Amino acid sequence: MPSKKIIPSPAAQPLPLHEFLPRVRACTLCAPHLPLGPRPVLQAGSGAHLLIASQAPGRKVHASGVPFDDASGERLRDWLRLPREVFYDETRVAIVPMGFCYPGKGASGDAPPRPECAPTWRAPLLALLPHIALTVAVGQYAIGWHLPASRGRPLAETVRASIQPGSRVIALPHPSPRNNGWLKHHPWFEAECLPLLRARVAQALAQGLEQEPTSGD
């Protein structure tokens, strides 16, 4: 009788984040499907107030192990108006993609995130980030997860609707250079949406600083 495949899963009882993350980073669930092997790349701290929900690491990110360590990351940090030291501060910013490992090449660009990753790890991980004040969903897979009602709608419509004051989730096109055409045909995104986006991001991060204990506490 063939041995039953063991699928990693979160513990029955919730673990603190510092114990849960090593389980995520040790996952090999999709190993047979990953051309470069498993290397989960994410960033999370229990005090983070901003969540960047992204797609999946690219080849360069797989090599470095650093989220958005590529041209897409440079553009995203400019969109958010965040310096690297803030963007990579896990106590303030969580970066949780839909797939944690590089999925390989697809017909056009990288392949979609592996479908096993999000249902196995994502919900319990996000439950360990209780202070998220704003989620920035980057690309169609993250947008579909965090804004399920937007599925099937034009991206431009979803982006415009999500950036309104008070929204908890803001949708963004993927910052990949492959989307230069979309950005060229939607100039309102940079002219109208980016100032609002930057204000909302700054507000979320400021909220986190306000809640930090002072030295006298």
N, C-alpha and C positions, 0 to 999 in steps of 0.2 A: 504494500500500500504506500503510495507516495506521501512524503512528509508534507504537512500542511504549512503553507507559507505564513510566516509570522509578520503581521503588519503592526508597526509601531503605533501606539496610541497614547493620548494623554492619560495620566493617572486617574483612577476612579475618584479620588479625593483631590480637590484643587491644590496645586503646589504653588509656592511663592515663585515669582518671576525668575529669581536667580537660580532656582532649581529646575524650572520648566525649560528655560532657554537651552541648557546643555542637551536636553532630550531632542529639541528641535534641530539643533546643529549637528546632532549625531544621526539624524534620520537617513536611511538608505532605501526607503520605500520605492523610489523611482529609479534606482540604480541601473536596472536593465535597459532603461529607455534613455539614459543620459549619455551623450557621446563623450563628454569629458568627465563623467563620473559625478557623484553627488558632492556638492559643496554649498550648503544652505547659507545664503547671505541675507542678513536682516539686521536691524538695529532697534532696540527697545529698552526703555527704562520705565519703571512704574510711575514715575512722576511726570512723564511726558504729557504736554498739553496739545501738541500738534502731531497728527498722524499723517504721514505720506503713504498712501496706499498705491503701490506701483504694480508693474506687470510681472517681470521676471528678470534676473540678472542677464546681462549680455556677456559675451566672451571676455571682454576686458575686465568686467566686474568679477567674473568667475576667477580670473587669474589673480586679481589683487585681494579679493575678499572684502572690498569696500563698496557699499551701496552707491550707485550713481557716480562711480569713478570713471567717467567717460564724457563724451561731448554732450550727451543728453543731460547729464548731471550739471554741467556748466550752464546750460540753458535753463534748467529748472531752478537752480540757485539764483539766477538772474531774475527769472519770473517772480520768485518768492521774495527777492531782495534779502537773501540770507547769506552772510559770509560763511565760509567753510567751518569755522570754529563753532558757529551756532548750529549749522545744518548737521554736523556730526556730533553734537552734544546729546547723548542718549537720554540725559535727564530732562531734556526739553523737547526733543524731536524723536519720534518713533518712525522707522521706515520698514514697512511690512508689505512685501509684494504678494501677489496672488500665487506665484510659484517661487519657492525659495532658491531653486537651482537653475542653472543655465540649461534651457531645454533643447539647444541645438538649432540648426538652421531650418527654416521653412521654405515654402515656395517663394515668398517675398519677405525678406528680412528674417528675423528669428522666429522660431516656431512658437505657438501659443504656450502659456504656462502649463505644466503638467496638471491634469485634472485631479490627481490624488491629493495634492498638497493642501489646498485650501480647506476641504472638508475634514482633513485629518488634524490639522494644526491651527488653522486661522482663528476660528471662533473662540477656542479656549485661550489662545494667546491674547486676543483683543479684550477678553474679559479680565485680563490681568493688567490692563491699562485704563484704570478707572477715571483718570483726570483729563482724558482727551476732550478738548473744547472745540476743535475743528479738524475735520478730515479732508485732505486734498486727494481726490481720486484721480490718478494719472493713467490715461489710456482706457480702452474699451472694456477690458476684463475687470479692472478695479471699479470702473464706473458701474458696470452691470451688477457687481456684488453690492456696492454701497448705495446705489440708486436703482434698484430693480425695476421701478416703474419707467425708467428711461430706456429700457431695452427696446430696440427697434426704431427708436426716434433718431433723427439726425443729430450728429454730435454738436453742431453749432447751436441747435435749439436747447440741448441739455446743458451746455456750458452757460449760455445766457440765463437760463432759468435758475441754475444752481448758485450763481454768484450774488444773488439777492441778499440784502441785509437779513441777518437772523438765521440763515441756512447753516446747518451743521456739517454739510458735505458740499464741497465745491469740486466740480468736474473740470478737468483740464485735458486738452489733447496731449498725446505723448510728445515730449520735447525732442524726440529723435530728429536728426536732420532729414529723415525720410518724410517728415510732415511739413517741410518747407513750403510745399505747394498749397497745403491747407491754410497755413498761416498767411501766405501771399493773397489768397482769395478771401480771407476773412480779416481784413486789417483792423476791424473794430475790436478784435480780441486784445491786441497789444494796446490800442488807444484807450479803450473803455474798460476792459476787464482787468488788466494787470494792476492799475492803480487800486481798484476795489479789492483784488486778491491780496495785494501787499498790505493793505490796511487791516484786512481780516486776520492775516497771519501774524502781524505785529500785535494785534489785540489779543489773540490767543496766547502768544508767548508772554506778553505782559501780564496776563492773568496768572500764568504760572509763577512769575517772579513775585507777584503780590502775595501769593500763597506760601512762599518759602518762609520758614521761621527765621526770625531775626536772631542775632547773637545773644540777646538777652533772654530768649525763650528757653 
